[in-house]
Amino acid sequence: MGLDDPRLAVFSPVDSTARVDVVVRRLADAIALELLADGEQLPSELELAARLGVSTVTLREALVSLRHLGLVETRRGRGGGSFVRTPKPADAGALPPGLSPQELRDFGDHYAAISGAAARLAAERSLAAELAPLRRTVKEMDAAGGAAELRRLDGRFHIEVAAASQSARLTREEIALQADAGLLLWLPYGPADGAAVARRHREIFAAIASGDGEAARTLAERHILEAVERMVELRLRD
């Protein structure tokens, strides 16, 4: 794995004071976003604990919680271990109750800051060869067959941008934001918006590929804030 691989952030050390729930959240987010593939075998308990910087006791408790959530399956015997079980994709629905327009805008400001910083650093730090995953995702977005596929590719694109920034902390934050609210950003969009969304991602990619950090930052922030403003309009019409 290179520095621009988002899986490096998944298996990087957690905070030294981390509790079991922090490890569970890290791995659950990675599974939900398909950074860890369905059926993939996790590293051994000793290796995974060492990579995450936690005790084996903490890791084992986390794996128990993940099994209860249906995200990990443990197999015994030769060839056994802990294996990923990807949950069925959730359907996008209405805005969750209780989120005020101000809370939505506050979320948007935070997300835009993360995405903008990641895009700027990706433009400034990435080599041409490291942008292949982003180029592939943009092409797949152009050919996407529906809203569900576009939602999946949108999440992958933003995580790949964060990984291209070569900041493990930004990548972890992007993964957490995608797991928490990636679907929310798509609620205001309909089938007719697919081409416009794909075009926006092409523009972000082009700015990153050309090394224009400020343009990449501006475009990434605008993409997030436009979606949030649409969510605010939905909330005000409720």
Buried (B, 14 or more C-beta within 10 A) or exposed (E): EEBBBBEBBBBBEBEEEBBBEBBBBBBBBBBBBBBBEEEBBBBEBEEBBBBBBBEEEBBBBBBBBBBEBEBBEEEEEEEEBBBBBBEEEEEBEEBEEEBEBEEBBEBBEEBBBBBBBBBBBBBBBBEEEBBEBBEBBBBBBBEBEEBEBBBBBBBBBBBBBBBBBBBBEBBBBBBBBBBBBBBBBBBBBEEEBBEEBBEBBBBBBBBBBEBBBEBBBBBBBBBBBBBBBBBBEBBEEE
